[in-house]
Amino acid sequence: MKKTRIIALSLVLLLSMAGCSTPSEPSAKFKAGTYTASAPGNNGPVEVNVEFNEQNLISVSVVSHSETPVISDSALETIPQAIVDAQSLAVDTVSGATNTSNAILKAVEDCVIQAGGNATDFNSASAATYEKKMTAGTYTAKAHGHHSDVEVETVVTEDSIESVKILSEGETYMLANLALTDIPTRIVDHQTLNVDTISGATYTSKAIVNAVKDCLLQAGGEENVKAFNTAVHETVDIQEKTLDADVVVAGAGLTGIVAAMSAQDEGANVILIEKLPFIGGTSMTAAGGLAVPSQNGSNVNDYVNFRVNQNAGIFKDTADDQFPDYSVLRTFGENAWEAWEYLVGKGVKHTLTDVNFHVYEISYATWARSYDGYGAPDVTGVVLESFADQFVENGGTIITECAATEILMDNDQVVGLKAEGNSGKYTFHCDAVILATGGFGASEEMVEKYAPAYIGETNATLPGNTGDAITMGLAVGADVYTSGFFMGGSGRTYVNDANRISPYADHVTPKSSLYVNPMGLRVNSEDPVSYTPSATYVNPDAQDYYWAVITEAEAEATGYTEYIQLIEAEGGTVYKSEDINELAKLMKIPAANLRYSLNRYNRFCRKGVDEDYGKNPDYLVELNEGPWYAVKATMEYFGTVGGLVTNEKAEVVNPEGTAITGLYAAGEASNGAFFNMSYCGGYSLGSAMTMGRIAGVNAAKN
């Protein structure tokens, strides 16, 4: 089984400390030295080294673990230092990483005992306190966020933080906005660095905190950072609220916003709720491309066949009885152009180009690449914000931090929805519910159940995508696609800021490389039309990856050598050899397979035609003279395929195929009908737009 590495859930910064005096003398006495212990975490043992002098615990470091990246990062980074700062095990665990937190605490307790300390006293010891003594003034610092540096200005007095101001940043529009406004306010209001991050904008939140921390260090040193680390425990007054509507839409990404607008335009009174603190969902990470039928919408057969066959990863007819639902796919094809025109009618600035993919003619529509001064992917946030503004101006209601929890039924008819969050506990009375709550990539349990081949793979979805539609749907008898997969499938040898901004392509590895799978075979073009790696590089019992093979001469000619050095410096996997057989041995693949793949590929390069996968001739460069590099490229996904089973009206159906009256679903909450073997570009936003519109119109008519 793979080590679990799923991205998604919201993390919280933590830690229990108090302020305003000199550090207290710890009660525990120790035998000076360094001790090692481990304790079971979420995925296996967490091992720590702890150093003591005779009076204090000097340092705690986690030396090995198999915990889930991102989910466990905050615990691994902050719990050790919190223990040292507090000289106590009485520190808060990290929300979302409780098992990892407790494993560190238990292992450190073991080390305390080995060092001759009193574990009981150390567990109950009061946190050490520190004096706030700064040089008053204005300080600036930068820290890296999701894909840009965030620069802050911090004004301090001798004992307080007067103000925190964002000077510059390049984070994703709208997705990061709340962090950029709220985190500085929280730091100043609570006089602490230990504030909760914004769910869905964790990296931006941490960047602000880290930059302010740097300012405090400039103002007076480490003592000040420790003094301004008091944990904030805010109490939220959750009120019971009851609201009436014709239609309630759960989930405010592209799917939910389009569904809400469409229902409203049909005359319905609509409430749109969103689990996260901001609207937009995973759609905001997209560049805005939607593949639709040709401009008059007449070539539906071509469009449907294009979708079926490109899904296979290569253009071959592989559709069979296992293809999820051809009728729903056809409905999508017949309505995609109308849905696009509907959005254009809402004022979308756009480009539209007719293109040919092999024998298929389609149109590729995108939001304008430059949109009110914003570029991709920020344009999607700008577009969705404009839609939401129109929805509210026309009488709609949007409630954020409001997660749908239960569908209310009267016999076989939907009569309402329950939801809750920081904004209250809600009971909505309505005639129809549309589930647009996204996929299940942020839930380890859901991935294990519905897409086990992807356990442990990186999924850059948002933390709200925990399969809520599946949970609520099953509770009212809905059918679910039981064989799902991750969509996206982009592999990268090195992740830089360009990759973080646009996670759908490798902006570093030269396309003149040769890609081979873990068996040493070429199974895909190095410049794919879309996301075919999501099918070709899946390894059910190991991490999804492939090798980029390139000569030293070509690496130098393309500027890739500097990235190879960075990859090696940051712990990536790079092999180099003058001999191709030796290279294969280092890669742990059959040498005959690598020789076969390289020889066949070089023959295509000499002919100028890739007979296997149709690679652009511009990138067909012979790799026939060593030394060669082999660089490991790991996979990253951005969503899931599966969810609730729906019909061509976007109605959720039960296992017998009967529609559940008043219940609709679209987007990642119900996208299993559209895919064959893999995800292909423009499909996610296209299906969200089209099926969201169908769901909204039909829900309003219900």
N, C-alpha and C positions, 0 to 999 in steps of 0.2 A: 504494500500500500504506500502511496506517495506521502511524503511529509506535507502536511497541510499548509498552503501558502496563499489562501484566498484573500483578495483585497475586498474590503468593503466597510466594516462596521465603524461607528463613531467612537473615537477615543477621547479620553478626558485627561487633562494634565494633573494633578493631584497634590497632595501631600500635607501632612499635618505638622504644623510648626507654629510657634508663637513669636512675639516680638518685644523688644525694648528693654534689655538689660545685658549684662555681661554673660558670656557662656557659663552655664552651671557645670560644676565638677561631676562627672558621671560617677554613679555609685559602684559600678562594677569594676573589679580589678582582674587583670588578665596576665597570662604568661605570654610575653612578647613573642611574636612569630607570625607566620602565615599558615593558615589552615584551609583545608578543602573539604567540601561536603556537597551532596546533591539531594534533591527531593523531586518527586514526580510532579511535572507540570501538566499542561493540556495535552501535549503530543508525546511526552517522554520526559526523561530526567533533565533537570536544570542544575548544572554544576556551577558552584561559586568558589572563588578564592577570597578569603577575608584576612586582612593584616591587622594585628594589634600591637600597641606598645603596652606598657604596664598599666596605663590609666585609661586609654581610649581605644576604640575601634577606629583604625586609621583609614581603611579603604575596603570597599566591597566591589568585586568585579565578577560578572558572569562570563565563564570561560567556555562553556559549551551548552547547547540546547537544540531542540528541534521544534521550537514554538512557531506559530504562524506569523510571518512577517506582516507588518502594519498593525495587525490586531494586537500583537504582543510588544511591539516596539516601545510604546510609551512605558510599559512596566519594566522592560529590560533596561531602559535608559534612566528612569527616574527613581525607581524603588531603591537601588543600591545607594545612590547619593542621599536619598531621604533618610535612610537608616544611619548613615554617617553623620548627617547634619543633626539629626535628632538624638544620636547616641541611644537609640531605642528601636525596638521592633514594633512599637505602637504607632505605626504610620498607616495612612489610608491605602487600600488597594486601588488599582486602576480599574475604572469602570470598563467592562468589555474584555478585560484580561485578568479576571480574578484568580483563575487557576495558576497563571504564570506568576502573578504577584505573590500568592501564598507559597508557591514553590521556592521563590527567592527567600522569603521570610523564614520558612522552615529550614532551609539549608544554612542560612546565616545563624539561626538558633543553634543548630548542630555545631557550628564552628565556635560559637560562644562557649558551649559546654566543653569542647575540646581544649579551649584556651583557659579553662578553669574558671570561667565566669558563672554568675548566677543567672540562669536563663529566666527564672521567674521575675527577678528584679529587672532584667533587661527588657522583658516583655511589657512591664508596667511602668517603666521609667518615664518621667515627664520629658517632653521634648526639650532639647537645649534651646536657649533663647539668645538672641544676638542684638548688639547695639546698632541702631541706625545712626550713622554718622558720615554724612556725605559732604563733598565740596559743592556748594550751591552753584548752579549754572545750567547751561544748555548743552546737551551732548547728542551726537548723531552716531548711528551704527546701521549696518546692513546684515541681513540673514537671508538664506535662500529658502524660498517657499516651494510651491509645486513646480513652477518652471521659470521663476524669475527671482531676482533679488528684491527684497522688500526693505526699503530704507525708512527709518523712523527718526524723529527728533523727540528727545525726552528732556523735559525741564524739571529739575529737582531743587528742593531746599535742603537744609542740613538733615532733615528727618522725614521728608515726604516726597512723593511723586506728584508734581503739580500738573503736568500735562504730557500726553503722548500723541504725536501727530505723524501721520503717514506722509512722507515726502515724495516717494516714488515707488512704483511697483508695476509689474507686467503680468499679473495673475488673470485668470479667466474671468471675463466680464459676467457679472451677476452671481456666478457660483461663489466667487470670493468676496463679493461686496459686503455681505453681512459681517464677515470676519474683519474686514478692513475698517468698518465703522464701530462694531461692538467690542472687539477685543481691547482697543485702546481705552474705551470708556470703562470697561470692567476693571482694568488694571488701576486706573486712577480712582474709581469709586471705592474699590475694596483695598487699595494700597497693597497689592500683592501681585506677584508674577504667576501665582498658582490659581489661575482662572480656568474655567471650562473652555475647551475649544469649541468651535462651531461645527456641528455635525455636517459632514460633507465638504468642509473646508479646513480639514485638520492641518494640512501642511502650511497653508497661509497663516492660520492661527498661531502655529508654533513658530513660524518665522518672525512674527511680530513680537511674541514673548521673548524669543532669543535675542532679537535686536535690542529690546528694552533692557534685557539682562546685561548685554554688552555695555550699554550706557551706564548702568549702575556700577559695573566694574570700573569703568573710567572715572566715575564720581567718587569712588572710595574703596573699591576692592571687594574680595569674596565675602567679607563679613556682611556687607550690605545686601548682596544677593540672597544670603541665607536669612537675613532679617525680613526681607520682603518675599517670603515664601509661605506665609500662613495660608492654610487651606481655607477655601470659601465654601461654606455649606448654605446655599440659598434655599429657602423654603418657598415653594410655589403654591399659591392658593388655587386649587383646582375646583372650579365651580361646575355644578351640573347645569347643562343648558339643553333646551329642546327647541328645535327649529323645523319649520315646514318648508318643503320645496316640491316641485314636480319631479326633478331629476337631481341626484347627487352624484358627482364624479369624484372618485378617489384617485388621486395622483395627478400632479400638475406639470408633467413633462409635455412634450409635443402632443402625444396621444390624448392626454386628458384635457389640455387646453383646446385642441381642435374639437374634441367631443363636446366640451362645454359650450364653445361658441356655436357649434352646429345645432345643438339642442335649443340654445337660446334663440337662434335665428328662426327656429320652427315654432316659437311662441312659448317655450317652456320657461318656468322659473327655476333657475339652476344655481346650485351651490357647488363650488369646486374646493376640495380640501387637499392638503399636501402634508405628508409626514415630516419632511425636512423643514428647516427654518426659511427656505427660499423656494421659489418655483423654478421650473426648468428641467429638473431631473437629469438623467444621463444624456439626454438630447443635447445639453449644453456643451458637451465635450466633442460634438460632431462638427465637421467643417461645413455641413449644410447641403450635401449632395443628395439628390433624389432621382433615381432612374425611373422614368415613366414611359408609357407608350409614345409613339410619334406625335407630332404636334397637333394633329387632328384626332388623335386617339383611336384611329381606325385599325391599327395593326395589332389587335389584341392577341391573335394567335401567335404572331412572332414574339410578342412580349412574354406570353406565358411560356412558350418553348424556351426562350432565352433564360427565363428564371429557372425552369426545371433543369436545363442542361448545364448552365453555368454553376448551379449549386453543386454539381458533381465535382467541381474543382478543375475540370478540364471540359472542353466542349465535346462531350460525347453523350449519347442517349443512354442514360443509366436509370431513368425513372422506371419504377415497377410498382407492384401492389403496395409496397411499403411507403410510397410517397404519401405524406400525411393526408391531404384533402385537396384534390384537384379542383373541386367545385368552388371552394373558398379561394383558391389561388386565381381561378378565372374571374371570380367576383372582384378580387383585388385588381386584376388587369383591366376589367371593364370600367372600373370606377376611379382608377388612379389619376387619369387626366382631368376628370371633373373635380376631384379633390384638389389637385394642383391649381386649377383655375379659381377655385373657391378661395384659396390662400392668396393668390394674386389679387383677387378682388378685395382682400383685406389690407392691401397696400404694400405687399412684399416687393422690395426691390430684388430683381433676379436676373439671371442669365439662363438662356435655354439653347442647347446645341443638339442637333441631330447627329447621332454617331452610329457607326456600324461595328458590332461585335461579331466577327466571323460572318455568318449568314443572317444575323439578326439586326434589324434596324430599330433603334429606340431613341428617345430623347434623354439628355442628361440635364436636369434642372438643378440649379443651386441658388441659395441666397446670394446676393451680390457679394463678390469677394472683398470689396471695400464698402462698408456699410456705416454711414454717419461717422467715418473716421476709424472704424474698427475693422480688423481683418479676421480671418478664420483662426480658431473656432469661435472667437468672441461674437461674430455676426449672429450665430444661432441664439445666443442669449439676448441680443438686441431685438431679434425678430420675435422671440417668445414674450419678451417684456411688452412689446407693442401689442401683441394679441391679447395679453392679459389686461392691459390698460383698456382696450376696446371692450372686452368682456365686462369689466367693472363699470365703465361709463354707460353701458347699456343695461345696467341694473343687476349684474351678476355679483355674487359674493365669493371671495377667496379667503380661506382660513388656512394659515400655515401652522407648523408644529401640531398637526392634527392627524393622527394615524388611524385609519379605518381598522376596526377590530372584529366586527360581527355584522352579518347581514340579517335583518329582521324579516321574518316570513309570517304570513297568515295563510295556512294550508300550503298551496303551491304558488303563492303570489308574493313577490317582494313588496314589503310595506315600509321598509326603512333601513337605516344603517346606524350602527354605533361607532363612535370614534373617540379618541382621547389623546391628550398631550399637554404641553405646558400652557396651552390656551384654554383648557377646560376638558370636561367630559361631556360629550355631545350625544344626543339622540336625535337623529334626523328622521322625520316622517316624510316619506316620498313614495311615488309610484314606480320609480325605476332607479337602479343603481348601475353606474358604469365603473368597472374596475380597470384602472390604468396605473396600477401600482408598481409596474416594472417587473423585472425578473427575479431570480433567486440566487444570483451569484454572491451575495453577501451573507448567505446562510450556509454554514458548513453542513448542517443536517440535511438541508434540501439538496445540496450538491451531491452528497453521499447517496441520497435516495434516487435522484432523478438524472444525474450525470456523473456516475461513479468513475468513468474514465478520466475525469478532470479533477479528481480530488487532489488538492495541493497546488493546483495551477494558479498563476497570477490572473486575477480578474479585476480590472480597473473600473469596476462599477461603483456606484455611490452606496453609502452605508444603508440607505433606506430600502434597497432591493433585496429583501429577505423572504420573498415568496409569499407575501401577504395575500395575494389573490388566490393562490393555491389553498392556503390554510382556510380562508373564509369560504371559498367555493366548495371544498370538500365537506365542510360542516353543513351545507345545504344540499348535498347530493350531486355536486357537479362532477363531470368527468375530467380527467387530467391526462396530459401526454406523459407517459411514464418513461420514455426514452428520449432524454434531452441531451443537449451538448452546449458548449461554450461557443459564442460567436465572436468574430474578430480575427483571431489567429495571426497577429503580427509578430514576427520574430525579429529580434535585434541583437547584434553582437555588443552594442554599447548604447546606453540610454543617456542622451544629452538633452538640453532644454528643448531643442527642436522636436525630439521624440515625445517629450512630455506634452508639448503644445498640441501636436498632432500624432496621437499614438497609433495611427493606422498604417504607418509606413516606416521603413528603416531609412533614416536620413544619413546614416554613417557608412554602412557597409557598401562597397562598390558593387554595382550591378554586373560588373564584369567577373565577379566571383562565380565559383561553382558551388551550388548548395547540394549537400548529400544528407540523407537521413541517418539515424544511428546504425544502420546496416551498411552504410557507405554507398547507397544507391541514390541517383538523382530521380526525384519523383515529382518535380514541380519546376516551373520557370522561376528564374531569379528576378524577373520583373513581372510578377503575375498581374493579370487583369484586375483581380480583387483579392479576397482573403482566402485563397485556396489552401494556404498552410494549415488553416483550422481543421482541414480534413486529412491532409497528407502527412502531417508531423505529429499526430496524436500517438502517444505511447502509453497504453493503458496501465502499465505497471511501473512506469518511471516518469521522470520529468519530460515534458514536451520540449524537444529541442532539435536542432540540426547543426551541421557544420558548414561554415563558409570557408572554402578552400581557394587560396589565391597565391600567386607567386610573389616573391619578394620584389621583383621588378615592377609588377603591376600595382602592388601595394604602395610602392614609392611613387609611381607615376600618378596615382589617384589621391595621394595625400593620406592614405589609410594607415601608413606606418605610425603616425603620431597617435592615432586611436588605439592601435595595437599596444603601444606603450602604456596608454592610460588604462586599457583593459587589464593588462598584466599588473599594473600598480594597484588597481582596485580589486584584485583577487579574481578576475575573470580567467577563463580557461583558454590558453593559447599554446599551440604546439608548432615547432619549426623543425624542418629536416631537409637535408639535401637529397634524401632517398625517399621515394613515395611509399615503399614498403615499410620503412621505419616510421614514417608519418602515420600510416594506418595502424601500426602497432601501438603508437602513442595514443591514438584515438580509440583504441580497443575495438576496431572493426576489421572484417576480413580484407586482407590486402588485395585479393583478387577482385572484390567488389569495387574498391576504390580505383584500382587500375582500369577496370572496365568502364566505370562512370567517366573518368578523366579522359580516356582514349576516345570514347564515343563523343563526348562533348567537344574535344579538340577537333575531331573530324567535322562536326557541324560548324565550328568556327572557321575552318579552312574553306568550307563550302559557302559560308555566309548565310546558311539556313538552318534553323533549329527544327529538325524534323519531329522531335518529340513533343515540345511544349511551346513552340512558336515565339521564342524569345526575340526581342527587338535586335535586329542585326547590328545596331550601333554598339551593343554590349557584348558581342561575340568576339572575345579576345582569347587567343590561344594561351593556355597555361601549360606549356610543354617543357619548360626548363626551370629546375629548382634553383635555389631552395624554395620550398613551399611553406606557407602557413596554413594551419587549420584553426579557426576561431569558432568557439561555441556560441551559438545564437539561441537564446531562450525565448519562449513564447509568452505573449501577453494577450489576454482577451478583454473584451469590454462589455459583454452581456451574455445572456443565456437564451436558449431556444427551448420552448416547451410551454408550460403553463396550462391554463384551462382550455378545454376543447370548446370551440364556438362554431356556429354555422355561418352561412353566407350573409346573414343579417347581423352578425356580431353578437348573437344571443348565446349565452352559456347553455350548454346542453348537459343532460345527465348521461350515464353510460348507455342508455337505450337510445340516445339520440334525440330525446324530447327536450325542447327548450324550457328553461326555467323562467317563467313569466316575470318580466321586469328586470332581469339580470343580464348585463352585457359586459364584455371584456374586449380589450384591444391592446395593441402594442406588445411589449415583452410579457405582459401578463397573459397573453394568449397569442403566441406567434408560431406554434408548432406546425400549423397548417401550411406554412409557406416555404419550408426548407426541405431539400433533398439530403445532400451529404455535408454541406458546409454553408457558411454565410458568404454573400457576395455584396459588393459595394452598392450603396444607395438603397439597399433593401430595408434597413431598419427604419430610417426616417420615412421612406415611401410607404411602408405598411402601417406605420404609426399614423401618418397623415390620413391615409385612405380609410383604414378600418376605424380610426377614431371618428372620422366624419360619419361613416355608416352607423356606428354605434350611437352617436349623438342624435342623428336624424331619427332613427328607429326608436330610441328611448323617448324622444319627445312625442312621437306618435302613439306611444303605448297607452 
